[in-house]
Structure formats: C-alpha cells, structure tokens
Amino acid sequence: MEISVSMLEGQKQSAKFGDLEVISDQSVNAGGNAEHPEPFDYFLVSMVLCAGFYARKFCEQRDISTQGMTLTQNNENVDDNGKKLFSIEINLPDGFPDKYKKALIAAVNTCTVKKVIQAVPEFSVVVK
C-alpha cells in the first residue's frame, strides 16, 4: 500500500491512501494547534484498535455479544532507549463465558499491528 503525505498549514500533515485521508497535527508546544492527533498517537491507537478488531471477530464467530466490551491500552517507558511496554486490558461484558477467556487473549494476540512490531520491521528513507 502506498501512503502519500502532504504538508498542510502550520504543523498539519495529510496522509492519503486509497480513498482515505488521515490528518495529523502537533501539540501547541511543538508549534501545532493540537487540532488532530500527533503521528505517534496514531501509531499507539492502531495497536488497541487492531486488538479490538480481533476481539470482536472472536466474539462474532461464537455469537457472543460485545456490547459493553472495552479495551484499554497503557504505554509505559521501559528504558531510556525508547523501549516501551504496551499492555491491553480487555474489560468483558457481563455473561462472557469463562471458557473463552484464554482463547480470546490468544485471538487478540494475533493482531497484525503487534505482529509487524514484533517482527522488527526495516526502514528505508531516500530522497528523490
């Protein structure tokens, strides 16, 4: 997938891919207007949104209601080299079958975002 980023006014940027567009901004301290999430915020939220997708799919396949289900992600610094600990807590709705709790965790652990991060992707930057 190709993602094309254009510079907008102030510190805003537009990322276009397919028919979709994501706008980012920076905090006021970084010279932005804080009107949109910062790029790193999109990265952080992508993990818990991906986990939520897999949790929902797991439940849908078993006809288990997700009404009232929430996922909460916390991000902690582990060391001064930028290593972080990401923890996701799944708050289950009333009546969620106990027999599926471990399987739900296994399903959430198949999140594509998590797999890419764990595979330690390589990056290439070129100037044209």
Salt bridges, closest charged atoms under 4 A:
GLU9 OE2 - LYS12 NZ 3.19
GLU35 OE1 - LYS12 NZ 2.71
GLU60 OE1 - LYS57 NZ 3.54
ASP98 OD1 - LYS101 NZ 2.89
